[in-house]
Amino acid sequence: MTVSYQYDVASSTSGGFTRLLFKWKGSLYKLIYKELFIFCLAFAGMSCVYRFVFSEPQKR
C-alpha cells in the first residue's frame, strides 16, 4: 500500500520536510530504528572501552 505525502510536502514549512522523514506510515526509519539503536549502543560501548579501559600500548 502506497502512502502519499504529496500534499504535506507542498504545504510544509521550513522544518516540515524534516518532520515528514519521521512519519511512521511507510517510513524507512520504521524498519531500521531498532537495529540502528542497537548499533549505536554497541558502538558507544566499544568506544568507551577503547578510550577509558585500554592502556596506551593496547590502543596501538
Biopython code that builds the backbone (N, CA, C, O; Angstrom):
import numpy as np
from Bio.PDB.StructureBuilder import StructureBuilder

atoms = [
    (1, "MET", "N", (0.846, -1.177, 0.000)),
    (1, "MET", "CA", (0.000, 0.000, 0.000)),
    (1, "MET", "C", (0.890, 1.238, 0.000)),
    (1, "MET", "O", (1.786, 1.369, 0.833)),
    (2, "THR", "N", (0.639, 2.128, -0.925)),
    (2, "THR", "CA", (1.428, 3.342, -1.050)),
    (2, "THR", "C", (0.815, 4.448, -0.204)),
    (2, "THR", "O", (-0.401, 4.634, -0.192)),
    (3, "VAL", "N", (1.658, 5.168, 0.493)),
    (3, "VAL", "CA", (1.220, 6.293, 1.307)),
    (3, "VAL", "C", (1.658, 7.559, 0.604)),
    (3, "VAL", "O", (2.840, 7.726, 0.302)),
    (4, "SER", "N", (0.714, 8.459, 0.338)),
    (4, "SER", "CA", (1.027, 9.680, -0.392)),
    (4, "SER", "C", (1.225, 10.845, 0.574)),
    (4, "SER", "O", (0.394, 11.104, 1.444)),
    (5, "TYR", "N", (2.340, 11.535, 0.396)),
    (5, "TYR", "CA", (2.636, 12.708, 1.212)),
    (5, "TYR", "C", (2.758, 13.947, 0.339)),
    (5, "TYR", "O", (3.355, 14.942, 0.750)),
    (6, "GLN", "N", (2.195, 13.891, -0.861)),
    (6, "GLN", "CA", (2.343, 14.984, -1.817)),
    (6, "GLN", "C", (1.788, 16.295, -1.262)),
    (6, "GLN", "O", (2.442, 17.331, -1.380)),
    (7, "TYR", "N", (0.611, 16.275, -0.666)),
    (7, "TYR", "CA", (0.025, 17.493, -0.115)),
    (7, "TYR", "C", (0.839, 18.002, 1.067)),
    (7, "TYR", "O", (1.023, 19.210, 1.219)),
    (8, "ASP", "N", (1.326, 17.098, 1.898)),
    (8, "ASP", "CA", (2.125, 17.500, 3.058)),
    (8, "ASP", "C", (3.418, 18.178, 2.631)),
    (8, "ASP", "O", (3.844, 19.148, 3.259)),
    (9, "VAL", "N", (4.047, 17.679, 1.572)),
    (9, "VAL", "CA", (5.293, 18.277, 1.091)),
    (9, "VAL", "C", (5.021, 19.643, 0.482)),
    (9, "VAL", "O", (5.787, 20.582, 0.699)),
    (10, "ALA", "N", (3.942, 19.764, -0.276)),
    (10, "ALA", "CA", (3.628, 21.027, -0.950)),
    (10, "ALA", "C", (3.278, 22.132, 0.035)),
    (10, "ALA", "O", (3.563, 23.301, -0.224)),
    (11, "SER", "N", (2.671, 21.785, 1.150)),
    (11, "SER", "CA", (2.226, 22.807, 2.098)),
    (11, "SER", "C", (3.088, 22.867, 3.355)),
    (11, "SER", "O", (2.672, 23.442, 4.360)),
    (12, "SER", "N", (4.269, 22.287, 3.312)),
    (12, "SER", "CA", (5.095, 22.252, 4.518)),
    (12, "SER", "C", (5.894, 23.535, 4.690)),
    (12, "SER", "O", (6.146, 24.268, 3.734)),
    (13, "THR", "N", (6.279, 23.782, 5.918)),
    (13, "THR", "CA", (7.111, 24.941, 6.231)),
    (13, "THR", "C", (8.578, 24.539, 6.135)),
    (13, "THR", "O", (8.897, 23.478, 5.598)),
    (14, "SER", "N", (9.461, 25.368, 6.644)),
    (14, "SER", "CA", (10.891, 25.077, 6.529)),
    (14, "SER", "C", (11.285, 23.803, 7.268)),
    (14, "SER", "O", (12.140, 23.063, 6.782)),
    (15, "GLY", "N", (10.700, 23.529, 8.408)),
    (15, "GLY", "CA", (11.019, 22.318, 9.158)),
    (15, "GLY", "C", (10.071, 21.170, 8.862)),
    (15, "GLY", "O", (10.204, 20.087, 9.433)),
    (16, "GLY", "N", (9.127, 21.399, 7.985)),
    (16, "GLY", "CA", (8.127, 20.382, 7.686)),
    (16, "GLY", "C", (8.678, 19.158, 6.997)),
    (16, "GLY", "O", (8.232, 18.040, 7.254)),
    (17, "PHE", "N", (9.648, 19.362, 6.122)),
    (17, "PHE", "CA", (10.211, 18.220, 5.406)),
    (17, "PHE", "C", (10.931, 17.282, 6.363)),
    (17, "PHE", "O", (10.868, 16.063, 6.206)),
    (18, "THR", "N", (11.614, 17.846, 7.353)),
    (18, "THR", "CA", (12.297, 17.012, 8.347)),
    (18, "THR", "C", (11.282, 16.193, 9.134)),
    (18, "THR", "O", (11.519, 15.022, 9.433)),
    (19, "ARG", "N", (10.161, 16.803, 9.465)),
    (19, "ARG", "CA", (9.117, 16.066, 10.184)),
    (19, "ARG", "C", (8.527, 14.961, 9.318)),
    (19, "ARG", "O", (8.130, 13.915, 9.832)),
    (20, "LEU", "N", (8.465, 15.187, 8.001)),
    (20, "LEU", "CA", (7.948, 14.150, 7.110)),
    (20, "LEU", "C", (8.834, 12.907, 7.111)),
    (20, "LEU", "O", (8.342, 11.795, 6.918)),
    (21, "LEU", "N", (10.123, 13.087, 7.324)),
    (21, "LEU", "CA", (11.023, 11.936, 7.359)),
    (21, "LEU", "C", (10.702, 11.003, 8.514)),
    (21, "LEU", "O", (10.974, 9.805, 8.438)),
    (22, "PHE", "N", (10.127, 11.539, 9.578)),
    (22, "PHE", "CA", (9.869, 10.742, 10.771)),
    (22, "PHE", "C", (8.417, 10.290, 10.895)),
    (22, "PHE", "O", (8.029, 9.755, 11.933)),
    (23, "LYS", "N", (7.601, 10.498, 9.847)),
    (23, "LYS", "CA", (6.250, 9.940, 9.872)),
    (23, "LYS", "C", (6.355, 8.431, 9.760)),
    (23, "LYS", "O", (7.173, 7.916, 8.997)),
    (24, "TRP", "N", (5.537, 7.726, 10.510)),
    (24, "TRP", "CA", (5.703, 6.280, 10.618)),
    (24, "TRP", "C", (5.109, 5.497, 9.458)),
    (24, "TRP", "O", (5.606, 4.410, 9.162)),
    (25, "LYS", "N", (4.091, 5.980, 8.798)),
    (25, "LYS", "CA", (3.449, 5.199, 7.740)),
    (25, "LYS", "C", (4.370, 5.082, 6.537)),
    (25, "LYS", "O", (4.692, 6.081, 5.893)),
    (26, "GLY", "N", (4.785, 3.884, 6.240)),
    (26, "GLY", "CA", (5.627, 3.642, 5.079)),
    (26, "GLY", "C", (7.029, 4.197, 5.210)),
    (26, "GLY", "O", (7.699, 4.405, 4.199)),
    (27, "SER", "N", (7.489, 4.439, 6.410)),
    (27, "SER", "CA", (8.784, 5.070, 6.621)),
    (27, "SER", "C", (9.906, 4.044, 6.664)),
    (27, "SER", "O", (9.750, 2.959, 7.225)),
    (28, "LEU", "N", (11.028, 4.394, 6.070)),
    (28, "LEU", "CA", (12.221, 3.557, 6.146)),
    (28, "LEU", "C", (12.733, 3.509, 7.578)),
    (28, "LEU", "O", (13.239, 2.480, 8.025)),
    (29, "TYR", "N", (12.605, 4.615, 8.295)),
    (29, "TYR", "CA", (13.059, 4.662, 9.685)),
    (29, "TYR", "C", (12.305, 3.662, 10.553)),
    (29, "TYR", "O", (12.857, 3.147, 11.525)),
    (30, "LYS", "N", (11.059, 3.385, 10.214)),
    (30, "LYS", "CA", (10.282, 2.410, 10.975)),
    (30, "LYS", "C", (10.901, 1.023, 10.862)),
    (30, "LYS", "O", (10.810, 0.222, 11.793)),
    (31, "LEU", "N", (11.524, 0.742, 9.737)),
    (31, "LEU", "CA", (12.123, -0.569, 9.519)),
    (31, "LEU", "C", (13.465, -0.732, 10.213)),
    (31, "LEU", "O", (13.829, -1.841, 10.603)),
    (32, "ILE", "N", (14.206, 0.364, 10.371)),
    (32, "ILE", "CA", (15.584, 0.226, 10.846)),
    (32, "ILE", "C", (15.852, 0.827, 12.218)),
    (32, "ILE", "O", (16.980, 0.729, 12.701)),
    (33, "TYR", "N", (14.873, 1.441, 12.865)),
    (33, "TYR", "CA", (15.185, 2.157, 14.107)),
    (33, "TYR", "C", (15.670, 1.234, 15.222)),
    (33, "TYR", "O", (16.520, 1.639, 16.015)),
    (34, "LYS", "N", (15.168, 0.029, 15.306)),
    (34, "LYS", "CA", (15.622, -0.890, 16.364)),
    (34, "LYS", "C", (17.077, -1.290, 16.147)),
    (34, "LYS", "O", (17.889, -1.255, 17.072)),
    (35, "GLU", "N", (17.392, -1.669, 14.908)),
    (35, "GLU", "CA", (18.762, -2.071, 14.602)),
    (35, "GLU", "C", (19.720, -0.900, 14.738)),
    (35, "GLU", "O", (20.845, -1.068, 15.207)),
    (36, "LEU", "N", (19.281, 0.284, 14.331)),
    (36, "LEU", "CA", (20.118, 1.476, 14.448)),
    (36, "LEU", "C", (20.391, 1.807, 15.912)),
    (36, "LEU", "O", (21.509, 2.186, 16.263)),
    (37, "PHE", "N", (19.384, 1.669, 16.761)),
    (37, "PHE", "CA", (19.550, 1.924, 18.190)),
    (37, "PHE", "C", (20.536, 0.931, 18.808)),
    (37, "PHE", "O", (21.399, 1.318, 19.596)),
    (38, "ILE", "N", (20.405, -0.343, 18.450)),
    (38, "ILE", "CA", (21.322, -1.365, 18.967)),
    (38, "ILE", "C", (22.742, -1.099, 18.480)),
    (38, "ILE", "O", (23.694, -1.221, 19.251)),
    (39, "PHE", "N", (22.892, -0.735, 17.204)),
    (39, "PHE", "CA", (24.213, -0.428, 16.664)),
    (39, "PHE", "C", (24.841, 0.761, 17.388)),
    (39, "PHE", "O", (26.024, 0.727, 17.726)),
    (40, "CYS", "N", (24.058, 1.804, 17.626)),
    (40, "CYS", "CA", (24.590, 2.990, 18.315)),
    (40, "CYS", "C", (25.020, 2.654, 19.739)),
    (40, "CYS", "O", (26.053, 3.137, 20.203)),
    (41, "LEU", "N", (24.240, 1.831, 20.436)),
    (41, "LEU", "CA", (24.624, 1.411, 21.787)),
    (41, "LEU", "C", (25.904, 0.581, 21.768)),
    (41, "LEU", "O", (26.787, 0.783, 22.601)),
    (42, "ALA", "N", (26.006, -0.346, 20.825)),
    (42, "ALA", "CA", (27.207, -1.178, 20.730)),
    (42, "ALA", "C", (28.424, -0.333, 20.374)),
    (42, "ALA", "O", (29.505, -0.537, 20.927)),
    (43, "PHE", "N", (28.256, 0.603, 19.465)),
    (43, "PHE", "CA", (29.360, 1.471, 19.064)),
    (43, "PHE", "C", (29.819, 2.341, 20.228)),
    (43, "PHE", "O", (31.019, 2.500, 20.454)),
    (44, "ALA", "N", (28.864, 2.903, 20.967)),
    (44, "ALA", "CA", (29.210, 3.736, 22.116)),
    (44, "ALA", "C", (29.906, 2.909, 23.194)),
    (44, "ALA", "O", (30.847, 3.384, 23.829)),
    (45, "GLY", "N", (29.453, 1.685, 23.403)),
    (45, "GLY", "CA", (30.087, 0.813, 24.386)),
    (45, "GLY", "C", (31.516, 0.475, 24.012)),
    (45, "GLY", "O", (32.411, 0.537, 24.855)),
    (46, "MET", "N", (31.740, 0.117, 22.752)),
    (46, "MET", "CA", (33.103, -0.198, 22.306)),
    (46, "MET", "C", (33.999, 1.030, 22.339)),
    (46, "MET", "O", (35.189, 0.928, 22.637)),
    (47, "SER", "N", (33.436, 2.177, 22.037)),
    (47, "SER", "CA", (34.212, 3.413, 22.082)),
    (47, "SER", "C", (34.635, 3.739, 23.509)),
    (47, "SER", "O", (35.770, 4.153, 23.741)),
    (48, "CYS", "N", (33.732, 3.557, 24.460)),
    (48, "CYS", "CA", (34.071, 3.811, 25.866)),
    (48, "CYS", "C", (35.131, 2.839, 26.362)),
    (48, "CYS", "O", (36.043, 3.233, 27.089)),
    (49, "VAL", "N", (35.020, 1.573, 25.974)),
    (49, "VAL", "CA", (36.035, 0.590, 26.367)),
    (49, "VAL", "C", (37.378, 0.985, 25.785)),
    (49, "VAL", "O", (38.388, 0.954, 26.488)),
    (50, "TYR", "N", (37.407, 1.353, 24.520)),
    (50, "TYR", "CA", (38.662, 1.728, 23.868)),
    (50, "TYR", "C", (39.291, 2.954, 24.530)),
    (50, "TYR", "O", (40.501, 2.989, 24.753)),
    (51, "ARG", "N", (38.475, 3.951, 24.843)),
    (51, "ARG", "CA", (39.010, 5.205, 25.378)),
    (51, "ARG", "C", (39.389, 5.129, 26.851)),
    (51, "ARG", "O", (40.403, 5.698, 27.255)),
    (52, "PHE", "N", (38.590, 4.436, 27.659)),
    (52, "PHE", "CA", (38.768, 4.506, 29.105)),
    (52, "PHE", "C", (39.347, 3.244, 29.744)),
    (52, "PHE", "O", (39.882, 3.319, 30.850)),
    (53, "VAL", "N", (39.259, 2.102, 29.092)),
    (53, "VAL", "CA", (39.715, 0.853, 29.691)),
    (53, "VAL", "C", (41.088, 0.452, 29.164)),
    (53, "VAL", "O", (41.946, 0.027, 29.937)),
    (54, "PHE", "N", (41.303, 0.583, 27.869)),
    (54, "PHE", "CA", (42.580, 0.170, 27.284)),
    (54, "PHE", "C", (43.696, 1.125, 27.674)),
    (54, "PHE", "O", (43.491, 2.334, 27.783)),
    (55, "SER", "N", (44.879, 0.561, 27.883)),
    (55, "SER", "CA", (46.060, 1.390, 28.144)),
    (55, "SER", "C", (46.643, 1.844, 26.802)),
    (55, "SER", "O", (46.203, 1.402, 25.740)),
    (56, "GLU", "N", (47.627, 2.722, 26.866)),
    (56, "GLU", "CA", (48.228, 3.241, 25.632)),
    (56, "GLU", "C", (48.828, 2.145, 24.744)),
    (56, "GLU", "O", (48.611, 2.168, 23.532)),
    (57, "PRO", "N", (49.580, 1.180, 25.310)),
    (57, "PRO", "CA", (50.095, 0.107, 24.432)),
    (57, "PRO", "C", (48.990, -0.748, 23.802)),
    (57, "PRO", "O", (49.150, -1.241, 22.686)),
    (58, "GLN", "N", (47.880, -0.923, 24.507)),
    (58, "GLN", "CA", (46.778, -1.715, 23.957)),
    (58, "GLN", "C", (46.062, -0.982, 22.832)),
    (58, "GLN", "O", (45.489, -1.621, 21.950)),
    (59, "LYS", "N", (46.085, 0.330, 22.846)),
    (59, "LYS", "CA", (45.421, 1.109, 21.803)),
    (59, "LYS", "C", (46.178, 1.056, 20.480)),
    (59, "LYS", "O", (45.609, 1.349, 19.428)),
    (60, "ARG", "N", (47.440, 0.690, 20.523)),
    (60, "ARG", "CA", (48.248, 0.672, 19.293)),
    (60, "ARG", "C", (48.196, -0.640, 18.583)),
    (60, "ARG", "O", (48.825, -0.800, 17.537)),
]
sb = StructureBuilder()
sb.init_structure("model")
sb.init_model(0)
sb.init_chain("A")
sb.init_seg("    ")
for serial, (resi, resn, name, xyz) in enumerate(atoms, 1):
    if name == "N":
        sb.init_residue(resn, " ", resi, " ")
    sb.init_atom(name, np.array(xyz, "f"), 0.0, 1.0, " ", f" {name:<3s}", serial, name[0])
structure = sb.get_structure()
